[in-house]
Amino acid sequence: MKESIEELPDGRVRVVREVCGMPVSIIFSAQEDNKTLEKIKAMIMDAYAERKARGGKTSNLAQP
């Protein structure tokens, strides 16, 4: 699983991780601490991978 973390010019942090072959980006505000960043990142990425494994549905917005 590929992952990159970069600090944006305005101080925010962008995390990009490849999940099920697709890049997923998360942008955090500049005030987040590293411990919180790691917990949130793991929760979001795990949830995305679980939904993707269940049939590719990645958003509730497309539901009727």
Buried (B, 14 or more C-beta within 10 A) or exposed (E): EEEEEEEEEEEBBEBBBEBEEEEBEBEBEEEBEEEEBEEBBEEBBEEBBEBBEEEEEBEEEEEE
